[in-house]
């Protein structure tokens, strides 16, 4: 409606994208596309380890498998991944999704990045993770990742928060409903449907504890697929929020003080854990994890633990970054065994330490190497 459009323009007055008339685009997206031409958007992780980049090329066939897609290059000196004198970085397609923005036969193509001598770039964590997944294939590791995030306006304040001061204290917002409880649901719904269309194994979504904070989950997925799905889901979240003129941050502590931070709780199980009396295997895994706490903290955010330090304080439903702990149904522990798992004596464990801006490949890699490869 006119009123809500005007309101959002007031709230996002500094956001150039919010001011654009989005309905004009449909006129062009509705143009018939030649049968022998498709658009393939190549997507990759930049040198920060958390930024996502993309560019599009035209193909004259509909790809069914990543191996059919051509390699490509980009300017790594503009993505913090190469020097200007030798700036070409290679894109190797590894997964294909349907494109919910362009639709039709158009595709999203997730890529790994390689330097000119074809070694993985420093932020290509997928390469090493995939090696670990191949080594433990027989155990069929499952991952379910809970991605928390926060909407921001162009002042970098959480969307809809008063310009001076704060909203009412936490309590009514988690899984809330109502105009005074939730902010930005349109983006959440658009993202959910786009993920389903794309082929992302998205499991659900909910409003989080802090106003303007949300969560979606991917999985359970076997092996490398969980990380692939999460990166594509993140790309779609940023891309869809862009159309609304809203910023998405994966910062683990977007607001200081007693406001909840954001994590990427990772649920992990193996075939042995899912069998009768698998709780024994879960406890063995927790024992191994307890001895590798520092290694995991270093792998669980892009800055080797520095980001998580602001979040893992032992308050606001987090454990302390300095101590390893585990417990049944304990949201203040490093590792939580869900109540239902303890009762069934089989299932999975939840690692609550990964930061919202973690690289899921690093997290899944660390879990497999510690719990299964005994590294």
PyMOL commands that set and color helices and strands:
alter all, ss='L'
color gray80, all
select helices_A, chain A and resi 2-11+16-19+23-29+66-68+76-78+84-86+125-135+137-139+185-198+225-244+271-274+279-290+293-299+306-311+339-344+360-371
alter helices_A, ss='H'
color red, helices_A
select strands_A, chain A and resi 38-45+52-59+72-75+88-98+107-114+142-152+202-207+213-222+247-249+266-269+326-328+335-337+349-351
alter strands_A, ss='S'
color yellow, strands_A
deselect
rebuild
show_as cartoon
